[in-house]
Amino acid sequence: MSSRILLKNIIFSLIFFSAVSCSGNLLDNFYKVPVAQGNIITPEMISKLEVGLTEIQVKYIMGSPSVSDAFNSNRWDYIGSYRIGSQLETQNHYTLYFEKGKLVEWKNNISEK
């Protein structure tokens, strides 16, 4: 009798794993965790930047920089990425330049695709 139950379990397992392996999207339906790393810069933030803003005003708009260069305090880098699962959704790297405490230039260091 126990060999019948064992045989049923083996057959059920084979059918189940065959069905799962044949349907490629079955395992893709699980929840994928969104992960934001670094500074996520939005187009609205960039649109608020103006030449002549003070460092405090820029920090209010953009937040603290990801990297502050110890040898060049007039350069701030904002680096960030946003992933859902293993897929990269967005990536940004902006560099802001200051002279005498005022914003003079900013640029996007990632070329648009």
N, C-alpha and C positions, 0 to 999 in steps of 0.2 A: 504494500500500500504506500509506503513512503517513497518507493521508487517511482510510482505514478505521480506523486506530488512534485518530486524533484524533476521529472520529465516535463511536467506542465510548466514549472517555473523556468526551466531552460528554454522551452519553446516560446513562452511569453517574452522572456528577455531578448531572445533573438529577433522576434517580430518587432518589439519596441525599439531596439537599437537600430534595426534596419530602417524603420520608419523615420527615426530621428536623423540618421545619417543621410537619408535621401532628401529631406527637406532642409535646404540650406538656410532659410530665413528663420527657422524655429529658434535657433540660438541667438539670432540677432535682435530678438524682440525684448531682451532684458534691458533694464534701466541702465543707462550709461551716465556716469557721474560727470557733471560739468566741473572743470577745474580752471580757475583763473589764477595765473601766477604773475607777479610783478604788478606794474601799473597798466591798467586797461584804459587806453586813451580813446575817447569818443570824438566823432567829428564836431559835436557841440562844444567840447572843450577847446579844440583847436580853433574854432570860429571865434571864441572869446579872447584869444590872444591878440595883443596889439603891441607894436613897437612902443617902448617907453614905459611899460608896466614895471612896477617894482618887484623885487624878489618875493615879497610877502603877498602881493596880489597874484603872482604866478602860482605860488604854493596854494593859495585859496582856490584857484581854478583847477589846477592840475594835480594837487597833492604833493607830497614830498617826492623828490626824485629817487629813482632806483639806484643811481650811481652819482655820487658827488666826487669829482676828481680832486684828490688831495693836492695835486700839483697845479691845478687850474680851477680855482673856485668860481670862475666865470662860465663854466660849462656844466650843464645839468643834463643827464640822460634819463629818459623814461623808457623802460623796456618791459614788455609784457606779452603774455600769450593767453589764449583762451581755448581750451580743448573740451570736447565732449567725447568721452571714451578715449579712443586712440586717434581720433580725427582732429587735426588742427583747424579750428574755426577762424580765429583771427590772431594776428601777430603784429606787434608794433614796436618801433624803436625811434623815438623822437629825441633830437638833441637841441637844447636851447642854449643860446649864448647871451651873456650879459656884459655890459660895460658900465662901470661906475654904479652898479646896483640896478641898472635899467635893462630891460629886455631889448636886444638889438636884432636878433635873428633866431629862427627855428627852422628845422628841416626834418623831413621824414627819411630815415636811413634804410627803409625797406621799399624796394621798387614794387610798384603795383603790378599785378598780373593781368 
